[in-house]
Amino acid sequence: MQSIDPDRLTLEIAHSRLKIVKSFGDAMRDPTYKKLIETRAKALMKKRGFDSKKFQANDKDQS
C-alpha cells in the first residue's frame, strides 16, 4: 500500500490533539516533534478512512 504525506490541516489537527506547547511552526522545525506530528497525522488519516488514490487523483465527492 502506498503512503502519502498528510496535508497541512491534518498536521495541525494532530498538533492540537498532541497538546504540544510549541507553536505549530516551531514544532514542525524540530525534527523530533515533526516526526511525532506526522506519525499522528497519518494515524488520523487512516482512522478517517483516507483514500490515497482518490486524494492523488484529486477526486471530489459530488454531494
Secondary structure, DSSP 8 states (H G I E B T S, - for coil): -------HHHHHHHHHHHT-SS-HHHHHHSHHHHHHHHHHHHHHHHHTT--HHHHHHT-----
